[in-house]
Amino acid sequence: MMELIEDGYEYLRDKTLDSIAEVGRIAMLVGDTFRKLGRGLRSFGLVVEQMDHIGVQSLMLVFIVSLFTGAVAAVQAGYQFANVVPLKFIGSVILRSVIIELGPVLTALIVGGRVGASIAAELGTMRVTEQIDALDAMAINPVRYLVVPRVVAALVMLPVLTIMANTIAIVGGWIVCLTTLDVSTHTYVTSMKTFFFMKDLWSGLIKAFFFGGIIAWMGCYYGFRTEGGAEGVGIATTRAVVSSCVLVLISDYVLANVLFRFIFNS
């Protein structure tokens, strides 16, 4: 019995130390990214290429998810408002729920699943085939050449995608209100204009900015840490996606508290 307890204690200790060490390695990667930021931005073509990969190629996925997110939000609001709240307020409910929460978070989750996996798989393949070692041998810093363009592109494109997702979701809610809930366009738009606040929009975009960094850094970190051939690439890809999604949700809670309790409290 004592041996089992000791083994369990050692296992928990080792896991705790590994987790702390991993947080430190991620922090070091983030610090290296900022140190190489100036020189990395000189390769602006690489940044534009990653912006296309992260943003433009995600448009169709974002469009589909956002459209049905707005539609579902309208259906649920109509159901919950029935005999309780006048439907003339449904536009404001859809607007604020989308721009504050649903737009940035769902966009980050779907882009994190697509882009995070892609970054981790690409860099992981480069690691196991020793292409990253070759960059080091040619005196090309891998962080400057591989990480900086992806991080910058994600930081820029996630807010852009979030704005598009917000717009599409609001249109999806409008379509449902117009066709199934008997809410006119005038009522829908008036409700949105009455309860629209710029701080709500800014809070969603600030969240999206941080989410973009999380997605890019997790993909790059696990890609760089890949080992063990094709199986290792698969493991790194899975870890990158899971870590991105979990950290997006955790940071969403933290940012919501910071933004609405301190920054936008007035």
Sequence and secondary structure as in RCSB ss.txt:
>XXXX:A:sequence
MMELIEDGYEYLRDKTLDSIAEVGRIAMLVGDTFRKLGRGLRSFGLVVEQMDHIGVQSLMLVFIVSLFTGAVAAV
QAGYQFANVVPLKFIGSVILRSVIIELGPVLTALIVGGRVGASIAAELGTMRVTEQIDALDAMAINPVRYLVVPR
VVAALVMLPVLTIMANTIAIVGGWIVCLTTLDVSTHTYVTSMKTFFFMKDLWSGLIKAFFFGGIIAWMGCYYGFR
TEGGAEGVGIATTRAVVSSCVLVLISDYVLANVLFRFIFNS
>XXXX:A:secstr
 HHHHHHHHHHHHHHHHHHHHHHHHHHHHHHHHHHTHHHHTT HHHHHHHHHHHTGGGHHHHHHHHHHHHHHHHH
HHHHHHTTTS GGGHHHHHHHHIIIIIHHHHHHHHHIIIIIHHHHHHHHHHHHTTHHHHHHHTT  HIIIIIHHH
HHHHHHHHHHHHHHHHHHHHHHHHHHHHHTS   HHHHHHHHHHT  HHHHHHHHHHHHHHHHHHHHHHHHHHHT
  SHHHHHHHHHHHHHHHHHHHHHHHHHHHHHHIIIIIS  
